Amino acid sequence: MPYTIKLSNKLPLVDVPDGAVDQATTSLNLIGKNLSGYGPYQNDNFVHLLENFSYDNPPDSPLLGQLWYDTQNKKLKIYFKFLATAPSTYSNIWKSIANMTSSNTPPVLASSVVGDLWYNTTSKQLHVFDGAVYELIGTSVPGFGKSRLEGGAIQGRPPNAPLSTPINFPALTLFLDDSPIAIISKDPFIPTNPIAGLYQNTSSPGQVLAGINLIGTRLLNGRVDSSHKFIDPTDGPLATSSFLRTDKLGSQNVTGSIAVVGNVSSSGFNGNITGDVTGNVTGDVTGNVTGDVTGDVTGNVTGDLIGNVTGNVTGNVTGIHYGDIVGTNSKVDFVKTKNGVKTVIDLTKSTPEFTGKFIGDLVGNVIADVTGDVSGDVTGNVTGNVTGNVTGNTTGVHKGNVLAVDNSVSFNASTKTFAGNLIGNASTASSLQLARQINGVPFDGSASITIQDDTKLPLIGGAISGLLTLVQQPVSNLHATNKLYVDDKISQVVSEYIQARPLFFSLDTRGLNVTGNGTGSVVSILNSIAPPDKFTPNTTCRVSSTVQNITTSATTTSGSWISISFLTSVSVTTTVSDPTRNSNLLYKVNANKTSWEYVSG
């Protein structure tokens, strides 16, 4: 009876006859009843299931939900059906199962394949492997680099906190084409490591502010309903309090520097100006002006004008003025009131005059003549004539007499002479009041002197009558030295010269060993009469030898009688030849300077 094989949903799949093997319906071997030798088929099924049919190609006859490990792409895939274009038809496909790794470090790249996912358990971010690195999943622009928001912690410290161990601040960094565009932070902080390109706010350089912090020179384009500061091309960020409002010129008080490039024109400015005015003031100012005015003042200033005016003042200043008026077309009446004393400067004359008496300090510059007395300090320059007395201190230019505390004339402007002693440095003087001696020669500064001293050697020539002792040895050929150094050098040179010269000996070598080095040899005699340690290695010695040649021969005549042998005659012949002389025996000192040694001859 055949086996009926069913699916997990209880529907029949196939009937396998007895004694048969079905290898077409599924990817496994379906074994029929009473199959002989079924063991290999069954074992193959187990192995295929264990390895998920690992192969470059998918298994044959797959079933819905079957797993297959694609060895070519290194992916585990599942076989499933999806609805095709026709409502009643389905298409089958092998779909990859996502490979997800959760850890605080990225998976090993060598074992990763494109599409693998990694969840960073520390940063709580999801990454995907692109074939090279695990890239953070986020918004991107095709064809360009990283473009997205990335969250992270930046080390730093609060702006007003002392230097201490840095802490982490949460921040979002906006990237576009791999370039950081901005940093978003909920708290202000000073990064431990400066962020390159971060906008350097002049009031908080290098600081990340709470909000959006642009990087580089990028700007916000569009309408801004409110702003904490405005950017000036020269001075950088300026607070809104640095600007005048055209709708409130009549009553606005300004406490900062007024950055007005144009003119301030109004029917009346009732407030105080404590900053600088860089434009013209055409209306009346009823308050005080404590800053500098670089433009013209055509209105009246009923308050004090403390700053300098580089333009023309055509209106009246009824308050106190401490600064300079540089303009040449200023109005006639310029009234100074100090301690109840009114002083008028008449600027309509060809030579403006400062008439009356000014009691108090004169802080600004006066370009007119001062005909009255100044009892206060003059800290500015007076370019006109001072015909009165100055009882205060003058830090500027003064062209009149200078009086002392007791009203005596300390400096006479007519004779250009000082009365009394001067304490301090003089840049020029004709002579010294008290002459001093230089090496016995009087010097008062009125003429140059030449010092002559017979006890000193001149730089060129001269003779020394006594002994000159030189302690230090010379280190250059041009240095002088002493006798001891010269004697040592001569002894050294002579010794080296002698040691390097060859020696000549004339020896009677009869009975001496010419080539040996033992007792009775030429070498032993040289070692005795010329110790080798006194010479440099390879010092040579030539020995002339004489050998006497003597030849002796003898003949005898013998006889015997009754067993007794005896000599009857003896003849001895001796031949003496001319002596043989050899002048070319050569010896040298060995490398260790321990012995002479035979060389040739």
URVENZI-V607319 format. One record per residue. N is the residue number from 1. PSI is psi in whole degrees, 0 to 359 (* if undefined). D_LAST is the distance of its C-alpha to the last C-alpha in whole Angstrom. Layout:
BEGIN
N_PSI_D_LAST ; N_PSI_D_LAST
END
This chain:
BEGIN
1_129_124 ; 2_155_121 ; 3_136_119 ; 4_116_121 ; 5_129_118 ; 6_155_119 ; 7_176_117 ; 8_336_117 ; 9_14_120 ; 10_2_122 ; 11_141_122 ; 12_142_122 ; 13_307_118 ; 14_154_118 ; 15_127_120 ; 16_118_117 ; 17_161_118 ; 18_140_118 ; 19_12_115 ; 20_167_113 ; 21_121_111 ; 22_113_111 ; 23_13_108 ; 24_331_110 ; 25_321_112 ; 26_184_109 ; 27_357_105 ; 28_170_106 ; 29_112_107 ; 30_116_111 ; 31_132_111 ; 32_173_115 ; 33_141_116 ; 34_35_115 ; 35_126_112 ; 36_134_110 ; 37_38_106 ; 38_347_107 ; 39_309_104 ; 40_322_101 ; 41_317_104 ; 42_317_104 ; 43_323_101 ; 44_319_100 ; 45_315_103 ; 46_315_101 ; 47_317_98 ; 48_323_99 ; 49_322_101 ; 50_321_98 ; 51_6_96 ; 52_40_99 ; 53_43_98 ; 54_120_95 ; 55_164_94 ; 56_331_93 ; 57_150_96 ; 58_155_100 ; 59_156_101 ; 60_152_104 ; 61_56_108 ; 62_159_107 ; 63_156_110 ; 64_127_111 ; 65_359_109 ; 66_144_106 ; 67_144_103 ; 68_129_100 ; 69_112_96 ; 70_103_95 ; 71_336_91 ; 72_316_90 ; 73_359_92 ; 74_50_91 ; 75_141_95 ; 76_125_98 ; 77_157_101 ; 78_143_104 ; 79_124_107 ; 80_171_110 ; 81_146_113 ; 82_154_114 ; 83_127_117 ; 84_192_117 ; 85_320_119 ; 86_134_122 ; 87_331_123 ; 88_5_124 ; 89_152_120 ; 90_153_117 ; 91_144_113 ; 92_148_111 ; 93_150_107 ; 94_120_104 ; 95_136_104 ; 96_143_101 ; 97_128_101 ; 98_135_100 ; 99_105_97 ; 100_132_97 ; 101_131_95 ; 102_116_96 ; 103_170_93 ; 104_357_92 ; 105_149_89 ; 106_151_88 ; 107_164_88 ; 108_127_84 ; 109_326_84 ; 110_331_82 ; 111_9_85 ; 112_150_88 ; 113_159_90 ; 114_129_92 ; 115_348_95 ; 116_144_94 ; 117_146_96 ; 118_124_94 ; 119_115_97 ; 120_110_95 ; 121_344_97 ; 122_308_95 ; 123_352_97 ; 124_48_99 ; 125_149_98 ; 126_134_98 ; 127_157_95 ; 128_142_94 ; 129_124_91 ; 130_12_91 ; 131_343_88 ; 132_310_85 ; 133_167_87 ; 134_105_90 ; 135_137_92 ; 136_133_95 ; 137_129_98 ; 138_187_100 ; 139_139_101 ; 140_160_99 ; 141_119_99 ; 142_134_98 ; 143_356_95 ; 144_175_94 ; 145_196_92 ; 146_128_94 ; 147_98_97 ; 148_175_99 ; 149_132_100 ; 150_131_98 ; 151_150_99 ; 152_174_96 ; 153_135_96 ; 154_128_94 ; 155_141_93 ; 156_195_94 ; 157_155_96 ; 158_152_100 ; 159_321_100 ; 160_5_101 ; 161_145_99 ; 162_164_96 ; 163_125_93 ; 164_188_93 ; 165_126_92 ; 166_154_92 ; 167_168_95 ; 168_137_96 ; 169_129_99 ; 170_139_100 ; 171_153_100 ; 172_131_100 ; 173_126_98 ; 174_122_99 ; 175_145_96 ; 176_116_97 ; 177_49_94 ; 178_359_92 ; 179_130_92 ; 180_128_94 ; 181_320_97 ; 182_159_99 ; 183_130_99 ; 184_126_102 ; 185_147_103 ; 186_346_106 ; 187_146_104 ; 188_144_102 ; 189_160_99 ; 190_113_96 ; 191_143_93 ; 192_315_90 ; 193_120_88 ; 194_140_89 ; 195_117_91 ; 196_132_89 ; 197_354_92 ; 198_134_94 ; 199_127_97 ; 200_97_96 ; 201_131_100 ; 202_329_100 ; 203_342_102 ; 204_68_100 ; 205_136_96 ; 206_2_94 ; 207_140_97 ; 208_119_99 ; 209_160_103 ; 210_117_105 ; 211_211_106 ; 212_124_104 ; 213_111_101 ; 214_149_100 ; 215_134_96 ; 216_208_95 ; 217_17_97 ; 218_144_100 ; 219_159_103 ; 220_128_107 ; 221_124_109 ; 222_184_113 ; 223_135_116 ; 224_113_115 ; 225_330_118 ; 226_151_116 ; 227_141_113 ; 228_324_112 ; 229_157_110 ; 230_149_109 ; 231_122_106 ; 232_137_106 ; 233_331_103 ; 234_311_102 ; 235_354_103 ; 236_210_102 ; 237_130_105 ; 238_137_108 ; 239_156_111 ; 240_336_114 ; 241_352_116 ; 242_357_114 ; 243_148_116 ; 244_144_119 ; 245_126_122 ; 246_342_124 ; 247_354_127 ; 248_36_127 ; 249_337_126 ; 250_344_130 ; 251_9_129 ; 252_132_125 ; 253_131_123 ; 254_126_120 ; 255_347_117 ; 256_187_114 ; 257_131_112 ; 258_111_114 ; 259_70_112 ; 260_112_115 ; 261_326_113 ; 262_204_117 ; 263_149_120 ; 264_99_122 ; 265_118_126 ; 266_166_129 ; 267_338_132 ; 268_135_131 ; 269_104_128 ; 270_349_129 ; 271_177_126 ; 272_142_123 ; 273_109_120 ; 274_358_117 ; 275_194_114 ; 276_143_113 ; 277_113_115 ; 278_355_113 ; 279_196_116 ; 280_146_119 ; 281_108_122 ; 282_346_125 ; 283_177_128 ; 284_141_129 ; 285_114_127 ; 286_349_129 ; 287_193_127 ; 288_146_123 ; 289_110_120 ; 290_351_117 ; 291_184_115 ; 292_142_113 ; 293_113_115 ; 294_348_113 ; 295_193_116 ; 296_144_120 ; 297_102_122 ; 298_347_126 ; 299_183_128 ; 300_140_129 ; 301_106_127 ; 302_349_129 ; 303_197_127 ; 304_139_124 ; 305_99_121 ; 306_330_118 ; 307_184_115 ; 308_145_114 ; 309_112_116 ; 310_346_113 ; 311_198_116 ; 312_140_120 ; 313_102_122 ; 314_350_126 ; 315_179_128 ; 316_140_129 ; 317_106_127 ; 318_350_129 ; 319_198_127 ; 320_136_124 ; 321_128_121 ; 322_349_117 ; 323_195_115 ; 324_148_114 ; 325_107_117 ; 326_334_114 ; 327_150_117 ; 328_352_119 ; 329_34_122 ; 330_155_123 ; 331_162_127 ; 332_304_128 ; 333_114_129 ; 334_105_126 ; 335_131_128 ; 336_129_126 ; 337_124_128 ; 338_121_126 ; 339_37_128 ; 340_357_131 ; 341_123_130 ; 342_133_130 ; 343_135_128 ; 344_133_128 ; 345_121_125 ; 346_104_127 ; 347_5_125 ; 348_342_127 ; 349_158_126 ; 350_323_123 ; 351_101_122 ; 352_144_123 ; 353_144_124 ; 354_99_124 ; 355_156_127 ; 356_188_128 ; 357_133_126 ; 358_113_124 ; 359_115_124 ; 360_188_121 ; 361_138_117 ; 362_103_117 ; 363_324_114 ; 364_183_114 ; 365_143_113 ; 366_116_116 ; 367_4_115 ; 368_176_119 ; 369_141_120 ; 370_106_121 ; 371_347_124 ; 372_184_125 ; 373_145_123 ; 374_112_120 ; 375_350_120 ; 376_189_118 ; 377_140_114 ; 378_106_113 ; 379_350_110 ; 380_185_110 ; 381_140_110 ; 382_107_113 ; 383_349_112 ; 384_189_116 ; 385_138_117 ; 386_105_118 ; 387_346_121 ; 388_186_122 ; 389_144_120 ; 390_108_117 ; 391_351_117 ; 392_190_115 ; 393_141_111 ; 394_116_110 ; 395_354_107 ; 396_207_107 ; 397_132_108 ; 398_130_110 ; 399_3_111 ; 400_190_114 ; 401_152_114 ; 402_122_113 ; 403_145_115 ; 404_181_114 ; 405_326_116 ; 406_16_118 ; 407_8_119 ; 408_153_117 ; 409_115_115 ; 410_325_111 ; 411_125_110 ; 412_114_112 ; 413_333_112 ; 414_310_113 ; 415_349_111 ; 416_44_108 ; 417_153_108 ; 418_144_107 ; 419_127_109 ; 420_185_108 ; 421_146_104 ; 422_128_102 ; 423_120_100 ; 424_189_97 ; 425_136_94 ; 426_127_95 ; 427_330_93 ; 428_151_94 ; 429_146_95 ; 430_326_95 ; 431_166_94 ; 432_144_94 ; 433_320_97 ; 434_116_95 ; 435_144_92 ; 436_154_89 ; 437_139_86 ; 438_108_82 ; 439_40_80 ; 440_358_82 ; 441_125_84 ; 442_141_87 ; 443_122_87 ; 444_5_91 ; 445_356_90 ; 446_340_91 ; 447_159_88 ; 448_155_85 ; 449_153_83 ; 450_123_79 ; 451_123_77 ; 452_134_76 ; 453_113_74 ; 454_348_72 ; 455_356_70 ; 456_146_69 ; 457_138_66 ; 458_165_66 ; 459_331_64 ; 460_125_63 ; 461_195_62 ; 462_158_63 ; 463_148_62 ; 464_121_61 ; 465_334_62 ; 466_192_61 ; 467_139_58 ; 468_119_57 ; 469_122_55 ; 470_122_54 ; 471_316_53 ; 472_139_52 ; 473_148_48 ; 474_148_48 ; 475_1_47 ; 476_156_47 ; 477_339_46 ; 478_0_49 ; 479_144_50 ; 480_157_50 ; 481_184_49 ; 482_174_48 ; 483_321_46 ; 484_316_45 ; 485_319_44 ; 486_316_42 ; 487_316_40 ; 488_318_39 ; 489_317_38 ; 490_314_36 ; 491_319_34 ; 492_315_33 ; 493_316_32 ; 494_316_30 ; 495_314_28 ; 496_325_27 ; 497_316_26 ; 498_317_24 ; 499_330_23 ; 500_351_21 ; 501_145_20 ; 502_151_16 ; 503_150_15 ; 504_130_14 ; 505_145_14 ; 506_111_14 ; 507_145_14 ; 508_105_15 ; 509_16_13 ; 510_123_16 ; 511_355_17 ; 512_146_14 ; 513_120_13 ; 514_317_9 ; 515_346_9 ; 516_180_13 ; 517_15_15 ; 518_193_18 ; 519_136_20 ; 520_10_18 ; 521_164_15 ; 522_322_12 ; 523_318_14 ; 524_325_17 ; 525_317_17 ; 526_318_16 ; 527_332_19 ; 528_314_21 ; 529_341_21 ; 530_80_20 ; 531_128_22 ; 532_335_20 ; 533_353_24 ; 534_359_24 ; 535_161_22 ; 536_153_22 ; 537_146_20 ; 538_10_17 ; 539_132_16 ; 540_157_13 ; 541_125_12 ; 542_132_9 ; 543_126_9 ; 544_122_10 ; 545_146_10 ; 546_127_13 ; 547_122_14 ; 548_124_18 ; 549_113_19 ; 550_131_22 ; 551_126_24 ; 552_134_28 ; 553_153_31 ; 554_146_34 ; 555_144_38 ; 556_152_41 ; 557_129_45 ; 558_161_47 ; 559_175_51 ; 560_152_53 ; 561_125_57 ; 562_62_59 ; 563_22_56 ; 564_124_54 ; 565_143_51 ; 566_157_49 ; 567_140_47 ; 568_329_48 ; 569_150_45 ; 570_132_41 ; 571_119_39 ; 572_131_35 ; 573_125_33 ; 574_131_29 ; 575_124_27 ; 576_118_24 ; 577_169_22 ; 578_143_20 ; 579_146_17 ; 580_129_14 ; 581_132_12 ; 582_111_8 ; 583_12_8 ; 584_26_5 ; 585_126_4 ; 586_130_6 ; 587_159_9 ; 588_158_12 ; 589_133_16 ; 590_173_17 ; 591_331_21 ; 592_0_23 ; 593_37_22 ; 594_344_22 ; 595_155_18 ; 596_154_15 ; 597_148_12 ; 598_137_9 ; 599_301_7 ; 600_177_4 ; 601_*_0
END
